[in-house]
Amino acid sequence: MTDVLQSPYTTLPQWPKAYPASGASATLKLLNEDFIVTELPLQLPFGAGEHIWLDVEKNGANTAFVAQQLAAAACVQEWDVGYAGLKDRYAITRQWFSIYLPKGETPDLTQLQHPEFKVLSQSRHVKKLRPGDLQGNRFRIVLRDVTGDRDAIEANLQAVASQGVPNYFGAQRFGHDGGNVEQGRAMLAREIRVRNPKKKGIYLSAVRSFVFNEVLALRIQQGLWGQTLPGDVMDEADRPTGPLWGRGRVVTSDQAQALENGVAERHAILCDGMEHAGLDQDRRALVACPEDMTWEWPQADQLVLTFSLPAGTYATSVLSEILQATEPERHSESDEPAAAE
């Protein structure tokens, strides 16, 4: 029998913010050019190897669609095409793709004509691009129809630039209306059977991300934002981390471990299920720090932001601490995240 308190995960909580709400609002992604993302690669191709690397700019297309088109143009299977991360569909984004082509003539894919993307350059390299093979992304975001107290917006901009933001997983991770979490709970509770490996991975990721967000939210609720607790595990940048749940020893201790275990007990079906699903314990920074963050007001009701984020962190986490940004209705069920992935 399912514990009523843990069942349904059908709607996402309103996780708390780090800074006082500005009360301001704006429109996000009115035009594709309002959201420009440039991938920051871990390395560049050096001209030799069994893979072709392509520097691609897309406008209004999702990453998987571009990969399909590249596979068709190169006469290979889709699994021969690699990329480091998904990029937003309703945006102008620039990212790298790789194609495994060890033999034969090298096609010139810079000549490929498509209304939603273009290949800017290509070169050979020794390895395939795999998910996570990136440093992060550089964002340029135009917020239109800004309403509210400009001084309050500026105060939050200054706070975000100097102190960072909660490193929440964005709502996109959890599916439409958070449905992936409930599907994941049902799967882990063996109420449903999920045979598709890709769907199973999506549901596990959503559940794991949900528990992490719950830990981070509790720290903020308890007034612990920006603080290091006794027993915290720090990352390489000396910032406290939160749990990506799985099997293995909990590495925190003292107050930090007690807080995390309290969340795990509240979501026992999720955490026990993740351990039995074979996921291993991992950690993620609780703070995301935008780098080289600048902003300007070209018009009284228009705010332009630029910043970089490391891989796996969400631009929406930055925006939500500044104002309430709303996308046009046609974007509400976008299939790809506003994340640095």
Number of C-alpha atoms within 10 A of each C-alpha: 4 11 10 7 9 14 14 14 19 14 14 14 12 7 14 17 18 23 17 12 15 20 14 16 20 19 19 22 20 20 15 17 17 19 23 21 25 19 24 21 17 11 9 13 17 11 13 12 17 16 26 25 28 23 18 18 20 23 19 17 19 21 20 17 12 20 21 15 15 23 20 12 13 17 11 15 14 15 11 16 25 22 22 23 24 19 27 24 23 25 23 23 27 22 23 24 24 28 27 24 19 13 8 6 7 13 14 13 17 14 11 13 10 11 9 14 20 20 22 13 15 20 18 22 20 16 17 21 22 14 12 17 18 23 18 23 27 23 23 19 22 25 23 21 16 21 17 15 12 15 10 17 22 14 14 21 22 15 16 22 17 13 15 21 25 27 23 26 20 20 19 21 22 23 20 14 13 19 16 25 29 23 26 29 27 21 18 25 17 11 12 12 12 17 8 8 9 10 14 18 13 18 26 24 19 26 29 22 21 27 23 25 24 21 22 26 23 18 21 19 14 8 11 14 19 17 12 15 17 12 15 19 21 17 14 7 7 10 17 21 22 26 25 21 26 21 17 12 8 14 14 21 15 11 13 22 20 13 17 23 16 14 17 20 12 14 21 15 18 27 24 17 23 24 16 12 13 11 18 14 16 15 16 19 22 26 20 23 22 23 15 11 19 14 15 11 12 10 11 11 14 16 18 17 17 18 19 23 25 19 20 20 26 24 23 19 21 23 19 17 23 27 22 18 18 15 12 11 9 9 14 11 11 16 17 18 19 24 26 27 22
